[in-house]
């Protein structure tokens, strides 16, 4: 499900909206449809990655010659 970010041109309120199909977003404060779509970015929480580099990789002691890491 895509989440879209908007800024209301009438009152300046910034908000996110989940839209289905041909739904038209409205400002939750003033109910206008005069909105500016914002550049949306995604967030990644630190410390919640399931993929961890091998010990030593990315710390200056990893040799990436021919795609091989000297740790493995």
ZADONU-202048 format. One record per residue: residue in one letter; x, y, z of N, C-alpha, C, O in turn. Coordinates in steps of 0.001 Angstrom, whole numbers, padded with zeros to 6 digits, always signed. Layout:
! residues N
AXYZXYZXYZXYZ...
***
This chain:
! residues 72
X+000831-001176+000000+000000+000000+000000+000883+001249+000000+001694+001428+000908X+000737+002098-000989+001548+003319-001008+001016+004366-000036-000193+004534+000126X+001939+005059+000600+001596+006178+001473+002101+007430+000785+003270+007509+000409X+001229+008402+000619+001586+009648-000041+001652+010770+000980+000885+010785+001943X+002564+011709+000772+002701+012859+001651+002239+014106+000904+002544+014287-000275X+001497+014964+001609+000949+016173+001014+001164+017370+001932+001364+017231+003139X+001114+018568+001308+001071+019834+002042-000120+020596+001507-000264+020780+000298X-000979+021042+002422-002174+021773+002038-001785+023181+001597-001070+023883+002312X-002253+023594+000424-001965+024925-000084-002768+025996+000650-002369+027160+000669X-003886+025620+001249-004743+026590+001932-004258+026903+003350-004155+028071+003724X-003956+025854+004148-003595+026088+005549-002163+025689+005896-001702+025961+007005X-001439+025036+004950-000042+024669+005173+000167+023387+005948+001309+023010+006213X-000915+022703+006322-000814+021456+007087-000145+020373+006254-000481+020191+005085X+000814+019645+006857+001473+018517+006197+000915+017236+006776+000744+017114+007989X+000628+016268+005896+000044+015009+006346+000349+013893+005363+000792+014140+004241X+000107+012665+005795+000261+011480+004962-001120+010894+004698-002028+011030+005518X-001272+010249+003561-002551+009633+003213-002314+008325+002480-001430+008229+001628X-003101+007331+002815-003120+006062+002082-004334+006129+001171-005464+006266+001641X-004101+006031-000133-005187+006158-001099-005413+004851-001822-004462+004154-002176X-006664+004522-002038-007048+003320-002758-007727+003724-004056-008648+004540-004052X-007275+003154-005163-007904+003410-006449-007883+004868-006850-006824+005496-006869X-009057+005418-007173-009166+006797-007660-009548+007776-006548-010111+008832-006834X-009256+007450-005293-009583+008354-004195-008840+009677-004345-007700+009708-004807X-009487+010757-003956-008880+012082-003979-008595+012489-002534-009500+012461-001700X-007364+012863-002227-007042+013239-000858-007608+014608-000479-007771+015482-001330X-007901+014777+000803-008345+016047+001357-007507+016361+002576-007042+015456+003271X-007313+017639+002836-006618+018061+004047-007488+017697+005251-008670+018042+005277X-006926+017007+006247-007730+016632+007410-008116+017819+008294-009014+017695+009126X-007448+018974+008126-007772+020150+008939-008844+021028+008297-009837+021368+008941X-008648+021394+007032-009582+022346+006411-010433+021725+005296-011284+022404+004722X-010214+020462+004990-010998+019683+004016-010870+020130+002567-011680+019731+001730X-009875+020947+002253-009690+021344+000860-008984+020228+000089-008331+019365+000676X-009128+020263-001222-008435+019315-002091-007271+019988-002810-006651+019381-003683X-006966+021239-002452-005846+021963-003059-004578+021588-002308-004191+022241-001338X-003944+020522-002778-002792+019947-002094-001581+019916-003003-001699+019839-004226X-000425+019977-002387+000839+019834-003097+001461+018519-002666+001728+018309-001483X+001690+017639-003622+002297+016352-003308+003768+016571-002968+004484+017259-003696X+004209+015987-001868+005575+016163-001394+006445+014997-001836+005951+013900-002096X+007751+015248-001918+008695+014185-002200+008699+013252-000998+008959+013684+000125X+008419+012014-001224+008301+011048-000138+009570+010220-000038+010114+009769-001046X+010031+010028+001179+011201+009190+001422+010800+008082+002379+009798+008200+003085X+011563+007024+002406+011263+005955+003334+012252+006003+004481+013367+006505+004339X+011834+005479+005606+012677+005481+006797+013130+004066+007104+012403+003101+006870X+014328+003958+007623+014864+002678+008044+015298+002840+009491+016082+003730+009819X+014786+001978+010351+015144+002055+011767+016534+001472+011975+016855+000405+011452X+017351+002174+012736+018694+001678+013029+018615+000469+013944+017759+000385+014824X+019530-000465+013714+019618-001627+014592+018596-002706+014318+018518-003673+015076X+017804-002576+013256+016793-003588+012967+017055-004310+011655+016141-004896+011075X+018279-004273+011190+018608-004917+009929+018857-006399+010155+019511-006790+011123X+018333-007216+009259+018576-008648+009365+019849-009044+008635+020370-010141+008835X+020350-008148+007784+021572-008434+007042+022727-007686+007683+022737-006455+007699X+023686-008405+008205+024849-007798+008836+026085-008159+008049+026226-009302+007612X+026993-007203+007855+028228-007550+007160+029085-008450+008040+028951-008445+009264X+029952-009209+007418+030859-010068+008173+031761-009212+009045+032048-008065+008702X+032200-009744+010142+033078-008998+011052+034298-008512+010290+034957-009302+009614X+034603-007258+010384+035757-006701+009696+035400-005999+008411+036105-005072+008014X+034328-006401+007737+033948-005753+006482+033517-004321+006760+032800-004052+007724X+033957-003415+005914+033604-002016+006047+034372-001297+007135+034062-000148+007448X+035374-001950+007723+036146-001334+008798+037601-001146+008395+038479-001054+009254X+037855-001089+007114+039203-000833+006629+040070-002072+006502+041186-001967+005993X+039615-003240+006937+040425-004451+006847+039750-005514+005983+039928-006712+006204X+038990-005074+005019+038307-006001+004120+038873-005822+002719+038897-004709+002193X+039320-006893+002123+039891-006841+000783+038813-007257-000208+038355-008399-000183X+038410-006349-001072+037342-006650-002014+037872-006995-003402+037178-006780-004396X+039078-007519-003485+039641-007916-004772+038879-009122-005291+038668-010089-004559X+038473-009070-006529+037733-010139-007182+036427-010465-006453+035916-011578-006576X+035884-009511-005698+034611-009713-005024+034693-010593-003811+033650-010982-003285X+035903-010941-003321+036044-011809-002160+036492-010995-000951+037347-010116-001063X+035924-011290+000170+036283-010616+001412+037283-011504+002161+037082-012713+002269X+038359-010900+002677+039370-011718+003337+038905-012246+004694+039618-013029+005322X+037725-011833+005156+037200-012329+006426+036605-013715+006248+036640-014540+007162X+036056-013965+005059+035369-015243+004818+036335-016310+004364+035928-017446+004116
***
